Amino acid sequence: MRIGMGYDVHRLVKDRKLIIGGVEIPYALGLLGHSDADVLLHAIMDSLLGAASLGDIGKHFPDTDAKYKGISSLSLLAHVKALLNESGYDVVNIDATIIAQRPKMAPHIPDMIKNIAATLKIDEAQVNIKATTEEGLGFTGREEGIASQSICLLTAIV
C-alpha cells in the first residue's frame, strides 16, 4: 500500500471556463492555466503520481509543451491511470477537497465523482470529494483563486 498527496491552485480570471472535476461550472470567472486548469484533477493526479513515485504532473505534462495547451485534464488523468497500471498499481481510494469561496461546489460533486471514477475505471465509492470555503480568508476567501488537496491510497496489482 502506498499513500500520496497532492495540492494545486489556480488564479480566477475573466474569459476562461471554470472546469473542476471535468465539470463545466457556470460562473463569471474561470481558472487560468496552460491546460483547462482543472485544479481538482491536478491535485488528484499529483497524489496518484506521488504515491507511485512517478514524480508530478509538471514532469509528465509540462506547461512548456504546446500539445497540452487547453487539454482536458480528464485526458491527462487517463494517461496517469495508464502510468499507474504500467507501474503495477491500482487505486484503492481518493479523498479530495476543493477550497473555494464561490461558486458553490456541492451541486456539481456527484458529476465530478462520476467523471473521476469512470476515467480511472474504479467504483464511485472509491472517490470522495468535499468542498469548503475559507470564511473569506486568504486568496481563496478573497475569490482570487481556487485550490484543491487530494490524498490517495494505491495497492500493488497482484
C-alpha positions as CSV (number, residue, x, y, z in Angstrom):
1,M,0.0,0.0,0.0
2,R,1.2,3.5,-0.9
3,I,-0.1,6.9,0.1
4,G,0.2,10.0,-2.0
5,M,-0.9,13.6,-1.5
6,G,-1.4,16.4,-4.0
7,Y,-2.1,20.1,-3.9
8,D,-2.9,22.6,-6.7
9,V,-4.0,26.2,-7.0
10,H,-5.1,28.4,-10.0
11,R,-6.0,32.0,-10.2
12,L,-9.5,33.0,-11.2
13,V,-9.7,35.2,-14.3
14,K,-12.2,36.5,-16.8
15,D,-12.7,34.9,-20.2
16,R,-12.0,31.3,-19.1
17,K,-14.3,28.4,-18.5
18,L,-14.5,27.1,-14.9
19,I,-13.9,23.4,-15.1
20,I,-13.5,21.4,-11.9
21,G,-13.6,17.6,-11.8
22,G,-14.2,17.6,-15.5
23,V,-17.4,19.5,-15.0
24,E,-18.0,22.9,-16.5
25,I,-19.5,25.1,-13.8
26,P,-21.4,28.2,-14.8
27,Y,-19.6,31.1,-13.3
28,A,-18.3,34.6,-14.4
29,L,-14.7,33.6,-13.9
30,G,-12.6,30.6,-14.8
31,L,-9.2,29.2,-13.8
32,L,-6.0,30.4,-15.5
33,G,-3.7,27.6,-16.7
34,H,-1.9,26.0,-19.7
35,S,-4.4,23.1,-19.8
36,D,-8.1,23.5,-18.7
37,A,-6.7,24.4,-15.2
38,D,-8.8,21.8,-13.5
39,V,-7.5,22.3,-10.0
40,L,-9.2,19.2,-8.6
41,L,-7.9,16.8,-11.2
42,H,-4.4,18.3,-11.0
43,A,-4.3,17.7,-7.2
44,I,-5.6,14.2,-7.7
45,M,-3.1,13.4,-10.4
46,D,-0.2,14.6,-8.2
47,S,-1.4,12.4,-5.3
48,L,-1.6,9.4,-7.6
49,L,1.8,10.1,-9.2
50,G,3.4,10.7,-5.9
51,A,2.1,7.5,-4.3
52,A,3.6,5.6,-7.2
53,S,6.9,7.6,-7.0
54,L,6.4,8.8,-10.6
55,G,7.0,12.5,-10.0
56,D,4.3,15.1,-10.6
57,I,2.2,16.5,-13.4
58,G,4.8,19.1,-14.3
59,K,7.2,16.2,-15.1
60,H,4.7,14.4,-17.3
61,F,2.7,17.3,-18.7
62,P,5.0,20.4,-18.8
63,D,3.3,23.7,-19.4
64,T,6.1,24.4,-21.9
65,D,4.7,21.7,-24.2
66,A,2.2,23.1,-26.8
67,K,0.4,19.7,-27.0
68,Y,-1.0,20.3,-23.5
69,K,-2.3,23.8,-24.3
70,G,-6.1,23.8,-23.4
71,I,-6.1,20.0,-23.0
72,S,-8.8,18.4,-20.9
73,S,-7.4,17.3,-17.5
74,L,-9.6,14.2,-17.8
75,S,-7.4,13.1,-20.7
76,L,-4.3,13.7,-18.6
77,L,-5.9,11.7,-15.7
78,A,-6.5,8.8,-18.2
79,H,-2.7,8.9,-19.0
80,V,-1.9,8.9,-15.3
81,K,-4.1,5.8,-15.0
82,A,-2.1,4.1,-17.7
83,L,1.2,5.0,-15.9
84,L,-0.1,3.5,-12.7
85,N,-1.1,0.3,-14.5
86,E,2.4,0.1,-16.1
87,S,4.0,0.6,-12.7
88,G,1.9,-2.1,-11.2
89,Y,-0.6,-0.1,-9.1
90,D,-4.3,0.1,-8.6
91,V,-6.3,2.9,-6.9
92,V,-7.8,1.9,-3.6
93,N,-9.4,5.3,-2.9
94,I,-9.1,9.0,-3.3
95,D,-10.2,11.7,-0.9
96,A,-10.1,15.3,-2.1
97,T,-11.1,18.8,-1.0
98,I,-11.9,21.8,-3.2
99,I,-11.2,25.1,-1.5
100,A,-13.3,28.0,-2.9
101,Q,-15.3,30.8,-1.6
102,R,-17.6,30.7,-4.6
103,P,-19.2,29.2,-6.6
104,K,-20.8,26.5,-4.5
105,M,-19.4,23.1,-5.5
106,A,-21.9,20.8,-3.8
107,P,-24.4,20.6,-6.7
108,H,-21.6,19.5,-9.0
109,I,-19.8,17.0,-6.8
110,P,-21.8,13.9,-7.9
111,D,-20.8,14.6,-11.6
112,M,-17.2,15.1,-10.6
113,I,-17.1,11.8,-8.8
114,K,-18.7,10.1,-11.9
115,N,-16.0,11.6,-14.2
116,I,-13.1,10.7,-12.0
117,A,-14.3,7.1,-11.3
118,A,-15.1,6.5,-15.0
119,T,-11.7,7.8,-16.1
120,L,-9.8,5.8,-13.5
121,K,-12.1,2.7,-14.1
122,I,-12.9,2.5,-10.4
123,D,-16.1,2.4,-8.5
124,E,-17.6,5.7,-7.5
125,A,-17.5,4.6,-3.8
126,Q,-13.7,4.8,-4.1
127,V,-13.8,8.6,-4.8
128,N,-14.8,11.1,-2.1
129,I,-14.9,14.9,-2.9
130,K,-15.6,17.6,-0.4
131,A,-15.7,21.4,-0.7
132,T,-15.1,24.1,1.8
133,T,-14.7,27.9,2.0
134,E,-12.0,29.7,4.0
135,E,-14.5,32.0,5.6
136,G,-13.4,34.9,3.5
137,L,-9.7,34.5,4.5
138,G,-6.7,34.2,2.2
139,F,-6.6,34.2,-1.6
140,T,-9.5,31.7,-1.9
141,G,-11.6,33.6,0.6
142,R,-11.0,36.8,-1.5
143,E,-12.1,34.9,-4.6
144,E,-8.7,35.4,-6.3
145,G,-8.3,31.6,-6.9
146,I,-9.4,28.1,-6.1
147,A,-7.2,25.4,-4.5
148,S,-7.6,21.7,-4.1
149,Q,-6.0,19.0,-1.9
150,S,-6.0,15.2,-2.5
151,I,-4.8,12.1,-0.8
152,C,-4.9,8.6,-2.3
153,L,-4.1,5.1,-1.4
154,L,-2.7,2.7,-4.0
155,T,-2.1,-1.1,-3.9
156,A,0.2,-3.3,-5.9
157,I,-1.5,-5.2,-8.7
158,V,-1.4,-8.9,-7.8
